[in-house]
């Protein structure tokens, strides 16, 4: 399933630790980079869109364990847990609920929707190049 995640600028480091805890190695620390999206209030976000397995989705919502590859303690598990606590996962269904808007205090993830459409549904737009961080 395609999952698109809006990460507030203040949560980027923790969100990258969560990405490493759920994925394959230190390269996943680059999942969320410089914020290039903004909401109507001007709050900044980084975004990632990925194909995720059901196991990844389940792992993102259950107790985190240090990945087997992390023998040198690269992952800040406390940061990963903070990001997991801030995670709000939404998938459209038949009840007609509106998707959640991005929030400066939450990692908002929308599943089963095209990446750009998900960011639009979250109320995000690209930061103009002349204003980029």
RODRENNU-641093 format. One record per residue (C-alpha): z negated, x negated, y; residue in one letter; residue number from 1. Coordinates in Angstrom, 1 decimal. Layout:
R     c3     c1     c2 code pos
R      Z      X      Y    A NUM
...
//
This chain:
R     c3     c1     c2 code pos
R    0.0    0.0    0.0    X   1
R    0.7   -1.2    3.5    X   2
R   -2.4   -1.7    5.6    X   3
R   -2.4   -2.4    9.3    X   4
R   -5.6   -3.6   10.9    X   5
R   -6.5   -3.7   14.6    X   6
R   -9.1   -6.4   15.3    X   7
R  -10.9   -6.5   18.6    X   8
R  -10.9   -9.9   20.2    X   9
R  -14.7  -10.2   19.8    X  10
R  -14.4   -9.8   16.0    X  11
R  -11.6  -12.2   15.3    X  12
R  -13.7  -15.0   13.8    X  13
R  -15.7  -12.6   11.6    X  14
R  -12.5  -10.8   10.6    X  15
R  -10.9  -14.0    9.5    X  16
R  -13.9  -14.8    7.4    X  17
R  -13.5  -11.4    5.8    X  18
R   -9.8  -12.1    5.2    X  19
R  -10.7  -15.4    3.4    X  20
R  -13.3  -13.6    1.3    X  21
R  -10.8  -11.0    0.2    X  22
R   -7.8  -13.3   -0.3    X  23
R   -6.6  -16.6   -1.6    X  24
R   -7.8  -19.5    0.5    X  25
R   -8.5  -21.2    3.8    X  26
R   -5.0  -20.3    5.1    X  27
R   -6.3  -16.7    5.4    X  28
R   -8.5  -17.8    8.3    X  29
R   -5.3  -17.4   10.3    X  30
R   -4.9  -13.7    9.6    X  31
R   -6.0  -12.7   13.0    X  32
R   -4.8  -14.8   15.9    X  33
R   -4.6  -14.6   19.7    X  34
R   -4.9  -11.0   20.8    X  35
R   -1.5   -9.6   21.7    X  36
R   -2.2   -5.8   21.7    X  37
R   -4.3   -3.7   24.1    X  38
R   -5.6   -0.2   24.3    X  39
R   -5.5    2.1   27.3    X  40
R   -8.7    0.6   28.7    X  41
R   -7.2   -3.0   28.5    X  42
R   -9.4   -4.1   25.6    X  43
R   -7.6   -6.8   23.6    X  44
R   -6.8   -6.8   19.9    X  45
R   -5.2   -9.0   17.3    X  46
R   -3.3   -7.2   14.5    X  47
R   -2.3   -7.8   10.9    X  48
R   -0.2   -5.8    8.6    X  49
R   -0.1   -6.5    4.9    X  50
R    0.7   -5.2    1.5    X  51
R   -2.6   -4.7   -0.3    X  52
R   -3.4   -3.9   -3.9    X  53
R   -5.9   -1.2   -4.9    X  54
R   -8.2   -4.1   -5.9    X  55
R   -8.0   -5.5   -2.4    X  56
R   -8.9   -2.1   -0.9    X  57
R  -11.8   -1.6   -3.3    X  58
R  -13.0   -5.2   -2.6    X  59
R  -12.9   -4.5    1.1    X  60
R  -15.3   -1.6    0.7    X  61
R  -17.8   -3.0   -1.9    X  62
R  -20.3   -5.9   -1.9    X  63
R  -18.6   -9.1   -1.0    X  64
R  -18.9  -12.2   -3.2    X  65
R  -18.1  -15.8   -2.2    X  66
R  -14.5  -16.4   -3.5    X  67
R  -14.2  -18.7   -6.5    X  68
R  -12.0  -21.1   -4.5    X  69
R  -14.6  -21.5   -1.8    X  70
R  -16.5  -24.4   -3.4    X  71
R  -17.1  -26.1    0.0    X  72
R  -18.5  -23.0    1.7    X  73
R  -15.6  -22.6    4.1    X  74
R  -16.2  -18.8    4.4    X  75
R  -19.0  -17.7    6.6    X  76
R  -20.2  -14.9    4.4    X  77
R  -22.5  -13.5    7.0    X  78
R  -19.5  -13.2    9.4    X  79
R  -17.4  -11.6    6.6    X  80
R  -20.1   -9.1    6.0    X  81
R  -20.3   -8.3    9.8    X  82
R  -16.6   -7.7    9.8    X  83
R  -16.9   -5.5    6.7    X  84
R  -19.6   -3.5    8.3    X  85
R  -17.3   -2.9   11.3    X  86
R  -14.3   -1.9    9.0    X  87
R  -13.1    1.7    9.3    X  88
R  -10.3    2.5    6.8    X  89
R   -8.1    5.6    7.2    X  90
R   -5.2    6.9    5.1    X  91
R   -3.3   10.0    6.1    X  92
R   -3.7   13.1    3.9    X  93
R   -2.8   16.7    3.9    X  94
R   -5.8   17.9    6.0    X  95
R   -3.9   16.9    9.2    X  96
R   -6.6   14.7   10.7    X  97
R   -5.5   12.5   13.5    X  98
R   -5.6    8.7   12.9    X  99
R   -8.4    6.8   14.5    X 100
R   -7.9    5.0   17.8    X 101
R   -8.6    1.3   18.0    X 102
R  -12.1    0.6   19.2    X 103
R  -13.6   -2.6   20.7    X 104
R  -16.5   -2.4   18.2    X 105
R  -14.5   -1.7   15.0    X 106
R  -11.9   -3.1   12.7    X 107
R   -9.7   -0.1   12.4    X 108
R   -7.4   -0.1    9.3    X 109
R   -4.7    2.4    8.7    X 110
R   -3.1    2.6    5.2    X 111
R    0.2    4.0    4.0    X 112
R    1.9    3.9    7.4    X 113
R    4.5    1.4    8.8    X 114
R    2.8   -1.4   10.8    X 115
R    4.2   -0.6   14.2    X 116
R    3.7    3.1   13.8    X 117
R    0.0    2.5   12.8    X 118
R   -0.6    0.4   15.9    X 119
R    1.0    3.1   18.0    X 120
R   -1.2    5.7   16.3    X 121
R   -4.2    3.6   17.1    X 122
R   -3.3    3.8   20.8    X 123
R   -2.2    0.1   21.1    X 124
R    0.6   -1.4   23.0    X 125
R    1.8   -5.0   23.3    X 126
R    0.2   -7.1   26.0    X 127
R    3.0   -7.9   28.5    X 128
R    4.0  -11.6   28.1    X 129
R    2.9  -12.5   31.6    X 130
R   -0.6  -11.3   30.8    X 131
R   -0.9  -12.7   27.3    X 132
R   -4.0  -14.7   26.5    X 133
//
